[in-house]
Structure formats: structure tokens, C-alpha cells
């Protein structure tokens, strides 16, 4: 029996260090950058990788250029929200003021001047760039965090829904997008020397340590997910309560459907979007936030049936491409928006990028398994690899084909231009296709949505589109059930201390929002286990309650690759109650900002509703397609608890998300012939019969 290799990753899904916490970043004195000056450059820690400085990195100090503290005052009731932990612990607070300058604005476009509102007019500089790279396995700065997930918390005044986020290791040509970060000096204070009576006799002065400048390790891409909002006053709530998308990165989604375009760890991506500094957690890092195009080349092959050969199955490289000007609160092409919302110029260009064919090319004379001189056998089969005459047929006669499917939400008026390069080309020697979305050339409207899947495959029916060197395993993977352990506030009820401090907390029901993913197959779990995703069921979960899932996936995993099993989300609390109550983040009018903040995320209602949203931790378990004795038909059953960092918010709520739930699933290895019969034969929105040249 083959035992799958398991790699467990600890995760606590968090995009911001904390909603209110980041808003309360205290500035003891204006920085040099805020005064229009740049600190002297420091020595980088270690030699940079070759080629990293082909283009200059943006300087993190530029994020604060022209900005300073923005101090607002609170009434006593609202003071409880932001300094409640001090009050509860008996610690006095200095005053009723806080600095929200880091959130106004939170995002500053790289290389663009400070946006200055002029009455009811605001123009924000556009900093659109392209990014290519691979989604990381691990977050370099936070090893316990996942690298592709829905954030459990986001700042409510700048979001209708929580962000879908993924961390990218940029390809060499795109490393310039990473910021040069300046880290503040640190000080250490040695304990004083004491005499035998334990009285201090000498106090050493503080020791100053200069921290070297560094290059940001990874770049994050964030696009609002468009689902799971249910609070009053949020325009996203009406469609979300029915399980339908409000738009953004889930445009076209209906209740229970797969989120077809969301990437996962190890996928390669081409992204076009706004290059910004995130000022909320200094030193500022750069992000693509929001994108307007994400093309995902899946790292796992897919088995599919071409429209013109429905009786045959092929192994394909799958590319999911989604482009839309519906980016986020501040960048979209919706009508009736506030004056500070910026239009997204989708039609300013045609979008061109390459998608590599990652599967090995078969020989042209390959025949089906078991026939004389068969050069290809299906992985996992027992057919010998008999070798026929070699070299008598040029390999390049096997053509690189493609097929395009429309996905839900697509409104783009014309087909993309796809040009195959089966033998590569100068400067890009690997087999690939060049994809052009002719937004400008076709005069497509800025409001159009491009949502297509492209399958790349080698046109050899008998070999199923792969060479005999292809080694992989096929798994029928089933999510069985989801068990709620602690639905209320994320407290770990397995801890005796928590039961003593709050013995009844685990008896109370609580709302949960849960997303799951297996090998790049994403679902909103609330969608698939209940008819009304935000009413009852997981939205009113009790301790020990079990929710059947019974959802099956086909996963093809090459020998030296892995696939991920993921589950994560949040428990909505006070902050969630003001999601979508949008404020102009570029407003510098102190009186107006004070009034708006006190009415939203600093309100007493946030306190009485529980403060910050609660993390429920994440499951991130990786399985490999490694070699071993064939185990066709053997069922392996697994279950996983989530893990995550403990969160203590401003009002003293302590959340330990570890073991908040338990995910049950099983997987069974199948032959590739069986996999071919299981593969989907059509998409939800069919394209024309074939786009194969």
C-alpha cells in the first residue's frame, strides 16, 4: 500500500496585523519622509541575487512622503473600543486621541504623487504594472500563514467583502517590484547591576542597534473575493445572502458553483494591476492591489475531453484567465459611485502574455498501451515500455493544440488571439502559446468581463497527449464532512484554562464563513452544505455539530509535485458589522475623518458586537505524487484540525483558533483510464465547438 507523503503547514490567515490595531499605529515623531526628506541609505544585509538591481526597487520611505500623523479624538464610549484592553486590565491611558494616519490613506500608488482631494474631485495616479511568478509554498515573513487564501479580516471602510490574497515569488524579470525597506533601529537595555541587598547600583545606558535595509521577500496580490458579506448597510449583502457574487474576483459565481479562477500554492500567475505601497504596517511593502487581470497556469495537469473528440481524453495544461475592471471599493467601473472612486481603463491596451505547455511532448508514432512497439503507457499501468524504432519520425510533428471554454460571468465580445509555439521561439525556448486579449483593438467596453479557460495539449490521441516519461498519480478525492469544535469566538475549548475563564462560551452557537480548496478546486463551504449560505447551518453552528459535504474531485499529481488540502475562514464579529461602509481613504480633513471613523470601525457598536472578526485557523496539508508501490483502489482516510496564531484584540478578546474545527476527507488512487471516465466533458458555459487550429 502506498502511503502518501504529508507535509503540514501551520497557518493563521491574516492580511493586516489587525483592523483596529493598524489604525492605531502611534507615530511618536514625524518621519524624515513625512517632512519631505529621505533617510541616508543603509548597507543591505548580504549581497543581492544576480540581476535583482536591473531596475531600481521602490523605496519604502516614499510611501510616507507628504503624509504625517492624522490625530482624531474619541468620546468615552468610543474610547472603550480602541483602548478597552487597557481599561479592562486596570492600566491608565494617556488621552482620548489616536493617530489614524496609516489608514488615511492605506494605499499609495508607487511612483505617483500624493492624491489631494479638491472638493468633490479626486484624481489618483495610475501605477499599473505586470507581475509574473509562482505562488509561494510558504510565507517568508510569517511561516504560519497560508499563501493563497481569503483573509479572515480586512479594513471595513475600504472593503465590501474580504480579500482573496496570494503571495508570489516573482520571476527574475519582475523582482524590481519588491520594495527596499528601511527598518527602524532597536534598543536593548541591560538589567542594572545590584548589590547583595538587590538594590541597583549601576544602570548601563541603552544600546542602539542599526538594522540593515532589506529587499521585500515576496509580493502579495489582493482582489476582493465578492462573497460572504451579510451585514446591514453593505450593498454586497443582498446577492451574498443568496450565495451569488457581488462581483470582483468571483464575478459570475452562483451558489454551490466552483470558484474556477482562484489560484493556489505553486500555480504560476501573470498579473496586471495597481502597484501600491501598503502603508498600514511600516516599513511599507509593495502589493498588486487590486489587479485587473489574473491569468493562472495550473501546476497540476488536468484530464479533459476535447469537444471534437468526446470519446478520448487528454492530459492538458490548464490556464484560467480572468480580467475585469471591477477591482475593489476604490477602483471599479460601476455607476453611481462616490466621487473618490476611480475608473479602471481596461480598454487602454491589449493584454498579451505567454502560457507554457508544461507536459512532456509525446513521439508522433506512439500507440495505445499494450500494442506492439508501444512507446507510451498510462502512468500506473503494467504495460511494458517496449521501444520501437527511434529517430525515424521528427518529434515536432506532434502539434500543440488548444481549446477555449467560456466561464460564468464572461461578457467579452470577441475571442482571444492564441498563437501556438510548439518548438518555442528565440528568447522563450519552451513550448508555449501567446495569448492576446484584444481589449483596445476590439474596442471592448471597460465594463466587459473576460472569463475563459484554455487547455493546452499535445495532439496525440493514442498517447493521451503525454510522453512516456510522464509520471503521475490520479486521486479521487472526497471531502466528507466538517465538524465544528468551537463556534464561539475561536476560544480553544480543549484548554482547561479557557474553560475556567469562560466555561459557557463553547455552548453558544456562532456564525462561521469557511472556504475550502483541494488541488486548486475552490468552494465556499457555506454554499455547498446549505441552501442559504448566510442563514442557519454554518452561520448558526453549535459545538460538535457535523455538516456533511460529500464533494468529490479528480486530482492529477505528477511524481515530484504536491497538491494542497485547505480550509479556512473567520467568525464574523463587530468589525464585520460595518463592512462596506465606505470612507474616502485619501481624505485629510481631520474633522470629517474623525466623524466617519467614530461612526464606523471605532464605534461602540463594534465593541458590543464583539470587536474584531475571529480567525478560525487554517488547514494546509500537502500531499505528494511521489513514487511507491501502486495502491490502486485503496482508500486512505484523513482528518485535520486547523492551526493559527492567537489573537488578542483591543477590547481584550482572546482568540485561539487552534482546533476550532475538524475537516474529514478520504482519497483513493485510480488508474488513468478511470480518471478519463471521471473527467468533465463540458463546462458550465460552453464555448463554440472547438478553438483548435
MARLOMAR-305069 format. One line per 5 residues: number of its first residue (from 1); for each residue x, y, z of C-alpha. Coordinates in nm, 3 decimals. Example, Ala and Ser with C-alpha at 12.3 -4.5 7.8 and 13.67 -1.06 7.14 Angstrom:
BEGIN
1 = 1.230,-0.450,0.780 ~ 1.367,-0.106,0.714
//
This chain:
BEGIN
1 = 0.000,0.000,0.000 ~ 0.133,0.341,-0.094 ~ 0.136,0.588,0.193 ~ 0.110,0.943,0.068 ~ 0.370,1.187,0.189
6 = 0.214,1.452,0.409 ~ 0.357,1.796,0.478 ~ 0.171,2.000,0.737 ~ 0.185,2.377,0.738 ~ 0.076,2.599,1.024
11 = -0.141,2.889,0.916 ~ -0.324,3.184,1.060 ~ -0.487,3.377,0.780 ~ -0.430,3.747,0.825 ~ -0.372,4.017,0.569
16 = -0.346,4.306,0.811 ~ -0.189,4.279,1.153 ~ -0.530,4.382,1.286 ~ -0.806,4.609,1.169 ~ -0.824,4.845,1.458
21 = -0.468,4.776,1.567 ~ -0.323,4.900,1.242 ~ -0.541,5.209,1.260 ~ -0.394,5.282,1.599 ~ -0.032,5.286,1.487
26 = 0.119,5.559,1.703 ~ 0.371,5.798,1.548 ~ 0.600,5.937,1.818 ~ 0.752,6.195,1.582 ~ 0.721,6.281,1.212
31 = 0.949,6.067,0.999 ~ 1.207,6.219,0.772 ~ 0.998,6.102,0.479 ~ 0.693,6.280,0.616 ~ 0.895,6.601,0.620
36 = 0.990,6.551,0.257 ~ 1.338,6.416,0.337 ~ 1.480,6.071,0.274 ~ 1.696,5.899,0.536 ~ 2.050,5.817,0.424
41 = 2.075,5.476,0.253 ~ 2.197,5.187,0.461 ~ 2.401,4.884,0.369 ~ 2.189,4.593,0.251 ~ 2.217,4.276,0.452
46 = 2.418,4.046,0.226 ~ 2.480,4.054,-0.147 ~ 2.169,4.084,-0.364 ~ 2.085,3.799,-0.601 ~ 2.226,3.841,-0.953
51 = 2.016,4.072,-1.166 ~ 1.792,4.195,-0.886 ~ 1.900,4.555,-0.937 ~ 1.845,4.569,-1.314 ~ 1.570,4.816,-1.227
56 = 1.561,5.019,-0.906 ~ 1.342,4.897,-0.625 ~ 1.083,5.138,-0.487 ~ 1.190,5.289,-0.155 ~ 0.953,5.218,0.136
61 = 1.009,5.570,0.269 ~ 0.838,5.707,-0.042 ~ 0.512,5.560,0.090 ~ 0.507,5.828,0.361 ~ 0.627,6.121,0.154
66 = 0.393,6.413,0.214 ~ 0.199,6.235,0.488 ~ 0.216,6.281,0.863 ~ 0.009,6.193,1.168 ~ -0.367,6.234,1.145
71 = -0.487,6.254,1.505 ~ -0.853,6.225,1.594 ~ -1.037,6.236,1.929 ~ -1.290,5.998,2.075 ~ -1.573,6.023,2.321
76 = -1.557,5.796,2.628 ~ -1.790,5.538,2.480 ~ -1.588,5.508,2.164 ~ -1.269,5.511,2.366 ~ -1.368,5.171,2.503
81 = -1.335,5.021,2.157 ~ -0.975,5.120,2.095 ~ -0.834,5.125,2.448 ~ -1.064,4.876,2.614 ~ -0.786,4.628,2.687
86 = -0.606,4.891,2.894 ~ -0.924,4.969,3.083 ~ -1.003,4.603,3.147 ~ -0.652,4.538,3.273 ~ -0.656,4.839,3.504
91 = -0.394,5.032,3.309 ~ -0.448,5.406,3.270 ~ -0.448,5.557,2.922 ~ -0.289,5.891,2.840 ~ -0.560,6.065,2.642
96 = -0.858,6.021,2.413 ~ -0.668,6.063,2.086 ~ -0.536,5.818,1.831 ~ -0.344,5.853,1.507 ~ -0.515,5.706,1.200
101 = -0.262,5.846,0.953 ~ -0.155,5.499,0.845 ~ -0.506,5.427,0.721 ~ -0.560,5.763,0.551 ~ -0.451,5.655,0.304
106 = -0.378,5.288,0.347 ~ -0.267,5.251,-0.017 ~ -0.032,5.485,-0.200 ~ 0.036,5.417,-0.572 ~ 0.408,5.358,-0.633
111 = 0.581,5.639,-0.821 ~ 0.273,5.862,-0.814 ~ 0.220,6.192,-0.631 ~ 0.017,6.214,-0.315 ~ -0.354,6.229,-0.415
116 = -0.511,6.553,-0.291 ~ -0.892,6.582,-0.286 ~ -1.026,6.905,-0.433 ~ -1.384,6.946,-0.317 ~ -1.580,6.671,-0.490
121 = -1.292,6.580,-0.718 ~ -1.007,6.337,-0.671 ~ -0.759,6.201,-0.922 ~ -0.532,5.915,-0.812 ~ -0.223,5.839,-1.019
126 = -0.237,5.507,-1.202 ~ 0.056,5.275,-1.140 ~ -0.041,4.969,-1.346 ~ 0.232,4.707,-1.388 ~ 0.264,4.341,-1.483
131 = 0.384,4.068,-1.247 ~ 0.480,3.709,-1.323 ~ 0.589,3.442,-1.080 ~ 0.493,3.135,-0.879 ~ 0.266,3.143,-0.576
136 = 0.484,3.050,-0.280 ~ 0.451,2.738,-0.068 ~ 0.524,2.938,0.248 ~ 0.507,3.297,0.363 ~ 0.868,3.402,0.423
141 = 0.787,3.656,0.694 ~ 0.506,3.458,0.857 ~ 0.575,3.087,0.817 ~ 0.246,3.003,0.990 ~ 0.043,3.191,0.727
146 = -0.105,3.043,0.412 ~ -0.001,3.186,0.077 ~ -0.335,3.164,-0.107 ~ -0.648,3.220,0.099 ~ -0.934,3.451,0.186
151 = -0.819,3.690,0.456 ~ -1.002,3.647,0.784 ~ -1.006,4.024,0.841 ~ -0.997,4.340,0.631 ~ -1.041,4.708,0.699
156 = -1.419,4.767,0.668 ~ -1.411,5.124,0.534 ~ -1.221,5.009,0.224 ~ -1.384,4.670,0.157 ~ -1.727,4.536,0.073
161 = -1.600,4.180,0.115 ~ -1.283,4.014,0.241 ~ -0.984,3.997,0.007 ~ -0.863,3.687,-0.172 ~ -0.484,3.706,-0.128
166 = -0.186,3.520,-0.266 ~ 0.189,3.565,-0.212 ~ 0.407,3.550,-0.524 ~ 0.777,3.476,-0.564 ~ 0.842,3.698,-0.867
171 = 1.024,3.567,-1.171 ~ 1.368,3.735,-1.209 ~ 1.246,3.999,-1.455 ~ 0.984,4.116,-1.202 ~ 1.187,4.131,-0.881
176 = 1.215,4.508,-0.919 ~ 0.854,4.524,-0.795 ~ 0.975,4.436,-0.443 ~ 1.036,4.729,-0.209 ~ 1.360,4.840,-0.050
181 = 1.261,4.851,0.316 ~ 1.415,5.061,0.593 ~ 1.385,4.910,0.939 ~ 1.394,5.130,1.249 ~ 1.682,5.100,1.493
186 = 1.623,4.890,1.801 ~ 1.747,4.943,2.155 ~ 1.834,4.697,2.428 ~ 1.855,4.781,2.798 ~ 2.069,4.560,3.017
191 = 1.949,4.482,3.367 ~ 2.113,4.701,3.630 ~ 2.389,4.565,3.844 ~ 2.276,4.502,4.201 ~ 2.438,4.480,4.544
196 = 2.370,4.193,4.786 ~ 2.052,4.371,4.903 ~ 1.923,4.358,4.544 ~ 1.936,4.735,4.506 ~ 2.050,4.880,4.174
201 = 2.394,5.033,4.188 ~ 2.458,5.090,3.818 ~ 2.238,5.117,3.510 ~ 2.401,5.063,3.171 ~ 2.288,5.305,2.900
206 = 2.063,5.173,2.623 ~ 2.247,5.006,2.337 ~ 2.144,5.113,1.989 ~ 2.136,4.853,1.712 ~ 2.119,4.958,1.347
211 = 1.903,4.724,1.145 ~ 2.014,4.680,0.782 ~ 1.789,4.764,0.492 ~ 1.637,4.465,0.317 ~ 1.454,4.380,-0.002
216 = 1.096,4.269,0.046 ~ 1.084,3.888,0.018 ~ 0.754,3.831,-0.167 ~ 0.476,4.040,-0.317 ~ 0.112,3.995,-0.231
221 = -0.178,4.021,-0.474 ~ -0.519,4.111,-0.328 ~ -0.859,4.120,-0.500 ~ -1.190,4.136,-0.315 ~ -1.347,3.791,-0.316
226 = -1.704,3.918,-0.366 ~ -1.872,3.666,-0.132 ~ -1.972,3.603,0.232 ~ -2.095,3.952,0.330 ~ -2.422,3.965,0.520
231 = -2.422,4.280,0.731 ~ -2.683,4.553,0.705 ~ -2.589,4.859,0.503 ~ -2.348,4.666,0.280 ~ -2.459,4.652,-0.087
236 = -2.283,4.316,-0.123 ~ -2.514,4.153,0.130 ~ -2.822,4.112,-0.091 ~ -2.658,3.887,-0.355 ~ -2.428,3.722,-0.099
241 = -2.719,3.608,0.118 ~ -2.844,3.413,-0.185 ~ -2.499,3.265,-0.247 ~ -2.434,3.483,-0.550 ~ -2.133,3.702,-0.615
246 = -2.131,4.078,-0.570 ~ -1.861,4.087,-0.838 ~ -1.487,4.138,-0.809 ~ -1.280,3.814,-0.817 ~ -1.585,3.587,-0.810
251 = -1.790,3.761,-1.081 ~ -2.047,3.522,-1.227 ~ -2.046,3.288,-0.929 ~ -2.376,3.135,-0.819 ~ -2.446,2.936,-0.506
256 = -2.270,2.600,-0.494 ~ -2.052,2.655,-0.800 ~ -1.677,2.613,-0.807 ~ -1.463,2.927,-0.785 ~ -1.287,2.833,-1.105
261 = -1.034,3.117,-1.135 ~ -0.884,3.128,-0.784 ~ -0.521,3.009,-0.776 ~ -0.339,2.802,-0.517 ~ 0.016,2.747,-0.397
266 = 0.263,2.651,-0.675 ~ 0.049,2.790,-0.956 ~ 0.225,3.032,-1.194 ~ 0.048,3.363,-1.248 ~ 0.055,3.658,-1.483
271 = -0.099,3.962,-1.313 ~ -0.181,4.310,-1.438 ~ -0.278,4.555,-1.167 ~ -0.211,4.857,-0.949 ~ 0.133,4.863,-0.789
276 = 0.086,5.023,-0.448 ~ 0.255,5.071,-0.112 ~ 0.060,4.926,0.179 ~ 0.122,5.192,0.444 ~ -0.070,5.019,0.724
281 = 0.224,4.821,0.859 ~ 0.561,5.001,0.830 ~ 0.805,4.965,0.674 ~ 0.567,4.974,0.378 ~ 0.574,4.685,0.137
286 = 0.452,4.681,-0.220 ~ 0.148,4.490,-0.343 ~ -0.055,4.445,-0.657 ~ -0.377,4.574,-0.508 ~ -0.610,4.550,-0.681
291 = -0.542,4.355,-1.003 ~ -0.745,4.391,-1.318 ~ -0.621,4.066,-1.478 ~ -0.503,3.737,-1.328 ~ -0.401,3.451,-1.558
296 = -0.330,3.128,-1.371 ~ -0.127,2.843,-1.521 ~ -0.213,2.546,-1.303 ~ 0.080,2.343,-1.175 ~ -0.132,2.027,-1.175
301 = -0.232,1.869,-1.509 ~ -0.595,1.820,-1.593 ~ -0.769,1.536,-1.776 ~ -1.024,1.665,-2.024 ~ -1.223,1.560,-2.332
306 = -1.185,1.785,-2.639 ~ -1.514,1.893,-2.790 ~ -1.430,1.735,-3.126 ~ -1.308,1.407,-2.968 ~ -1.554,1.347,-2.684
311 = -1.463,0.979,-2.668 ~ -1.095,1.047,-2.600 ~ -0.924,1.203,-2.303 ~ -0.608,1.409,-2.298 ~ -0.375,1.540,-2.032
316 = -0.367,1.917,-2.057 ~ -0.206,2.222,-1.905 ~ -0.490,2.437,-1.783 ~ -0.483,2.817,-1.777 ~ -0.766,3.011,-1.611
321 = -0.782,3.375,-1.720 ~ -0.997,3.638,-1.553 ~ -0.993,4.011,-1.630 ~ -1.233,4.279,-1.512 ~ -1.238,4.646,-1.420
326 = -1.444,4.554,-1.114 ~ -1.142,4.567,-0.886 ~ -1.238,4.696,-0.541 ~ -1.410,4.974,-0.347 ~ -1.190,5.250,-0.488
331 = -1.126,5.117,-0.840 ~ -1.424,4.999,-1.042 ~ -1.646,5.090,-1.336 ~ -1.979,5.074,-1.157 ~ -2.232,5.351,-1.197
336 = -2.343,5.578,-0.916 ~ -2.017,5.564,-0.722 ~ -1.881,5.835,-0.487 ~ -1.652,6.096,-0.640 ~ -1.337,5.934,-0.499
341 = -1.393,5.604,-0.684 ~ -1.158,5.579,-0.983 ~ -1.250,5.429,-1.321 ~ -1.045,5.130,-1.441 ~ -0.927,5.183,-1.802
346 = -0.950,4.825,-1.926 ~ -0.957,4.937,-2.291 ~ -0.633,5.135,-2.275 ~ -0.435,4.834,-2.403 ~ -0.439,4.481,-2.538
351 = -0.323,4.225,-2.282 ~ -0.055,3.982,-2.403 ~ 0.124,3.704,-2.213 ~ 0.263,3.354,-2.265 ~ 0.131,3.027,-2.124
356 = 0.388,2.745,-2.123 ~ 0.299,2.388,-2.205 ~ 0.444,2.206,-1.904 ~ 0.364,1.850,-2.011 ~ 0.626,1.643,-2.198
361 = 0.576,1.602,-2.570 ~ 0.496,1.251,-2.699 ~ 0.656,1.098,-3.005 ~ 0.436,1.107,-3.317 ~ 0.424,0.727,-3.362
366 = 0.319,0.649,-3.005 ~ 0.041,0.392,-2.987 ~ -0.202,0.289,-2.722 ~ -0.083,0.075,-2.430 ~ -0.046,-0.295,-2.498
371 = 0.005,-0.267,-2.875 ~ 0.333,-0.376,-3.043 ~ 0.618,-0.126,-3.010 ~ 0.410,0.087,-2.772 ~ 0.621,0.381,-2.662
376 = 0.372,0.521,-2.414 ~ 0.193,0.361,-2.126 ~ -0.050,0.521,-1.891 ~ 0.109,0.602,-1.556 ~ 0.020,0.332,-1.307
381 = -0.046,0.069,-1.574 ~ 0.154,-0.252,-1.605 ~ 0.210,-0.229,-1.981 ~ 0.581,-0.272,-2.066 ~ 0.757,0.020,-2.231
386 = 0.859,-0.164,-2.545 ~ 1.079,0.051,-2.765 ~ 1.015,0.076,-3.135 ~ 1.249,0.224,-3.397 ~ 1.383,0.558,-3.278
391 = 1.453,0.874,-3.471 ~ 1.268,0.794,-3.791 ~ 0.990,1.047,-3.729 ~ 1.060,1.409,-3.629 ~ 0.926,1.483,-3.283
396 = 0.797,1.823,-3.385 ~ 0.521,1.669,-3.595 ~ 0.310,1.638,-3.278 ~ 0.123,1.964,-3.276 ~ 0.044,2.183,-2.979
401 = -0.333,2.228,-2.968 ~ -0.561,2.436,-2.753 ~ -0.927,2.458,-2.665 ~ -1.106,2.751,-2.504 ~ -1.408,2.744,-2.273
406 = -1.614,3.037,-2.159 ~ -1.676,3.054,-1.786 ~ -1.968,3.203,-1.590 ~ -1.968,3.581,-1.593 ~ -1.790,3.622,-1.927
411 = -1.920,3.913,-2.137 ~ -1.617,3.977,-2.357 ~ -1.739,4.031,-2.715 ~ -1.464,3.852,-2.912 ~ -1.229,3.556,-2.885
416 = -0.874,3.594,-2.764 ~ -0.590,3.558,-3.012 ~ -0.391,3.243,-2.932 ~ -0.069,3.172,-3.123 ~ 0.100,2.834,-3.062
421 = 0.479,2.795,-3.049 ~ 0.524,2.416,-3.019 ~ 0.903,2.444,-3.052 ~ 0.938,2.768,-2.859 ~ 1.092,3.081,-3.007
426 = 1.404,3.293,-2.955 ~ 1.405,3.424,-2.601 ~ 1.136,3.176,-2.493 ~ 1.255,2.830,-2.600 ~ 0.994,2.615,-2.421
431 = 0.668,2.517,-2.596 ~ 0.401,2.776,-2.528 ~ 0.114,2.979,-2.664 ~ 0.095,3.355,-2.681 ~ -0.240,3.486,-2.563
436 = -0.368,3.832,-2.655 ~ -0.691,3.972,-2.516 ~ -0.770,4.246,-2.770 ~ -0.945,4.491,-2.538 ~ -0.825,4.800,-2.718
441 = -0.814,4.655,-3.070 ~ -1.167,4.517,-3.045 ~ -1.292,4.835,-2.877 ~ -1.439,4.626,-2.599 ~ -1.611,4.827,-2.326
446 = -1.433,4.891,-1.997 ~ -1.720,4.713,-1.823 ~ -1.669,4.384,-2.010 ~ -1.552,4.074,-1.822 ~ -1.309,3.822,-1.971
451 = -1.353,3.478,-1.810 ~ -1.204,3.191,-2.011 ~ -1.017,2.865,-1.958 ~ -0.755,2.748,-2.209 ~ -0.649,2.383,-2.230
456 = -0.310,2.319,-2.392 ~ -0.241,1.964,-2.508 ~ -0.025,1.765,-2.746 ~ -0.239,1.629,-3.027 ~ -0.165,1.259,-2.997
461 = -0.481,1.066,-2.919 ~ -0.322,0.727,-2.856 ~ -0.066,0.873,-2.615 ~ -0.332,1.087,-2.445 ~ -0.114,1.390,-2.506
466 = 0.191,1.297,-2.295 ~ 0.531,1.136,-2.343 ~ 0.622,0.807,-2.182 ~ 0.841,0.999,-1.937 ~ 0.531,1.144,-1.773
471 = 0.492,1.004,-1.420 ~ 0.195,1.095,-1.207 ~ -0.083,0.957,-0.994 ~ -0.457,1.014,-1.012 ~ -0.666,1.050,-0.700
476 = -1.037,1.054,-0.645 ~ -1.054,1.292,-0.353 ~ -1.368,1.334,-0.141 ~ -1.437,1.597,0.125 ~ -1.653,1.401,0.367
481 = -1.764,1.632,0.646 ~ -1.688,1.941,0.852 ~ -1.716,1.921,1.229 ~ -1.746,2.236,1.440 ~ -1.544,2.213,1.760
486 = -1.573,2.568,1.893 ~ -1.807,2.806,1.711 ~ -1.788,3.096,1.955 ~ -1.503,3.349,1.949 ~ -1.236,3.099,1.850
491 = -1.159,3.003,2.210 ~ -0.982,2.670,2.236 ~ -1.225,2.468,2.445 ~ -0.972,2.185,2.482 ~ -0.770,2.415,2.709
496 = -0.875,2.382,3.077 ~ -0.780,2.745,3.141 ~ -1.019,2.869,2.875 ~ -1.300,2.657,3.014 ~ -1.237,2.807,3.356
501 = -1.224,3.165,3.224 ~ -1.530,3.126,3.005 ~ -1.690,2.789,3.078 ~ -2.007,2.853,2.879 ~ -1.855,3.006,2.565
506 = -1.836,2.679,2.377 ~ -2.203,2.610,2.443 ~ -2.316,2.913,2.243 ~ -2.369,2.892,1.868 ~ -2.166,3.116,1.641
511 = -2.153,3.215,1.273 ~ -1.877,3.075,1.053 ~ -1.758,3.160,0.700 ~ -1.549,2.877,0.556 ~ -1.365,2.834,0.224
516 = -1.214,2.502,0.113 ~ -0.973,2.406,-0.165 ~ -0.832,2.078,-0.295 ~ -0.567,2.088,-0.569 ~ -0.687,2.428,-0.695
521 = -1.059,2.344,-0.672 ~ -1.207,2.623,-0.458 ~ -1.551,2.631,-0.294 ~ -1.732,2.848,-0.043 ~ -1.829,2.575,0.202
526 = -2.137,2.762,0.323 ~ -2.258,2.743,-0.039 ~ -2.237,2.370,-0.077 ~ -2.377,2.247,0.254 ~ -2.681,2.473,0.293
531 = -2.930,2.640,0.062 ~ -2.895,2.983,0.226 ~ -2.523,3.023,0.286 ~ -2.550,3.300,0.546 ~ -2.863,3.178,0.724
536 = -2.858,2.881,0.962 ~ -2.620,2.590,0.917 ~ -2.261,2.712,0.943 ~ -2.395,3.059,1.014 ~ -2.550,2.926,1.336
541 = -2.308,2.649,1.421 ~ -2.307,2.462,1.752 ~ -2.016,2.288,1.920 ~ -1.985,1.931,1.800 ~ -2.219,1.984,1.504
546 = -2.125,1.787,1.193 ~ -2.200,1.910,0.841 ~ -2.185,1.652,0.558 ~ -2.001,1.771,0.245 ~ -1.964,1.467,0.016
551 = -1.790,1.660,-0.260 ~ -1.556,1.467,-0.492 ~ -1.264,1.594,-0.701 ~ -1.029,1.439,-0.953 ~ -0.667,1.536,-0.883
556 = -0.371,1.451,-1.109 ~ -0.043,1.492,-0.924 ~ 0.293,1.448,-1.101 ~ 0.560,1.249,-0.921 ~ 0.764,1.544,-0.799
561 = 0.475,1.779,-0.728 ~ 0.225,1.822,-0.445 ~ -0.133,1.928,-0.404 ~ -0.286,2.114,-0.114 ~ -0.589,2.049,0.106
566 = -0.702,2.379,0.253 ~ -0.979,2.508,0.477 ~ -1.004,2.844,0.649 ~ -1.221,3.143,0.715 ~ -1.348,3.351,1.005
571 = -1.623,3.407,1.259 ~ -1.790,3.744,1.191 ~ -1.794,3.987,1.485 ~ -1.812,4.362,1.536 ~ -1.587,4.471,1.252
576 = -1.787,4.260,1.009 ~ -2.096,4.461,1.100 ~ -1.951,4.773,0.933 ~ -1.802,4.613,0.622 ~ -1.888,4.812,0.311
581 = -1.945,5.139,0.497 ~ -1.702,5.312,0.265 ~ -1.495,5.621,0.352 ~ -1.260,5.818,0.128 ~ -0.920,5.694,0.245
586 = -0.746,5.993,0.083 ~ -0.942,6.243,0.292 ~ -0.713,6.458,0.509 ~ -0.988,6.668,0.669 ~ -0.941,6.591,1.039
591 = -1.295,6.679,1.148 ~ -1.460,6.473,0.874 ~ -1.228,6.174,0.924 ~ -1.293,6.184,1.300 ~ -1.669,6.179,1.249
596 = -1.657,5.898,0.992 ~ -1.420,5.679,1.195 ~ -1.628,5.720,1.512 ~ -1.936,5.615,1.316 ~ -1.779,5.300,1.170
601 = -1.482,5.094,1.287 ~ -1.432,5.292,1.611 ~ -1.799,5.285,1.708 ~ -1.941,5.142,2.028 ~ -2.142,4.906,1.809
606 = -1.820,4.734,1.706 ~ -1.742,4.682,2.075 ~ -2.085,4.550,2.167 ~ -2.079,4.316,1.866 ~ -1.750,4.158,1.970
611 = -1.467,4.369,1.828 ~ -1.254,4.216,1.555 ~ -1.359,3.926,1.336 ~ -1.228,3.600,1.476 ~ -0.978,3.378,1.297
616 = -1.072,3.012,1.291 ~ -0.726,2.898,1.177 ~ -0.643,2.709,0.862 ~ -0.585,2.358,0.742 ~ -0.299,2.344,0.491
621 = -0.193,1.986,0.427 ~ 0.015,1.893,0.124 ~ 0.012,1.553,-0.047 ~ 0.274,1.443,-0.297 ~ 0.251,1.229,-0.607
626 = 0.573,1.054,-0.505 ~ 0.682,0.712,-0.616 ~ 0.589,0.393,-0.435 ~ 0.410,0.062,-0.475 ~ 0.087,0.103,-0.672
631 = -0.213,0.127,-0.444 ~ -0.496,0.140,-0.696 ~ -0.833,0.127,-0.524 ~ -0.704,0.165,-0.170 ~ -0.891,0.424,0.034
636 = -0.700,0.644,0.278 ~ -0.897,0.841,0.533 ~ -0.767,1.157,0.698 ~ -0.882,1.435,0.926 ~ -0.716,1.766,1.009
641 = -0.750,2.037,1.271 ~ -0.675,2.400,1.183 ~ -0.383,2.587,1.331 ~ -0.325,2.958,1.373 ~ -0.184,3.237,1.580
646 = -0.358,3.351,1.896 ~ -0.519,3.694,1.856 ~ -0.591,3.943,2.133 ~ -0.786,4.245,2.015 ~ -0.824,4.597,2.150
651 = -1.116,4.513,2.378 ~ -0.945,4.217,2.541 ~ -1.099,3.932,2.341 ~ -0.851,3.646,2.318 ~ -0.896,3.411,2.024
656 = -0.711,3.082,1.997 ~ -0.812,2.934,1.660 ~ -0.628,2.606,1.702 ~ -0.864,2.310,1.681 ~ -1.170,2.525,1.612
661 = -1.297,2.266,1.363 ~ -1.209,1.932,1.208 ~ -1.208,1.851,0.836 ~ -1.266,1.487,0.732 ~ -1.178,1.355,0.387
666 = -1.059,1.048,0.202 ~ -0.872,0.979,-0.119 ~ -0.841,0.679,-0.344 ~ -0.585,0.623,-0.616 ~ -0.740,0.537,-0.953
671 = -0.599,0.438,-1.292 ~ -0.575,0.697,-1.562 ~ -0.833,0.510,-1.764 ~ -1.069,0.553,-1.470 ~ -0.962,0.918,-1.443
676 = -1.051,0.968,-1.809 ~ -1.401,0.840,-1.748 ~ -1.439,1.069,-1.445 ~ -1.319,1.386,-1.620 ~ -1.570,1.657,-1.703
681 = -1.683,1.658,-2.064 ~ -1.823,2.011,-2.078 ~ -1.805,2.341,-1.895 ~ -2.088,2.537,-1.737 ~ -2.091,2.787,-2.024
686 = -1.978,2.609,-2.340 ~ -1.765,2.780,-2.599 ~ -1.805,2.716,-2.969 ~ -1.728,2.350,-3.059 ~ -1.352,2.390,-3.077
691 = -1.084,2.654,-3.094 ~ -0.825,2.405,-3.206 ~ -0.632,2.532,-3.511
//
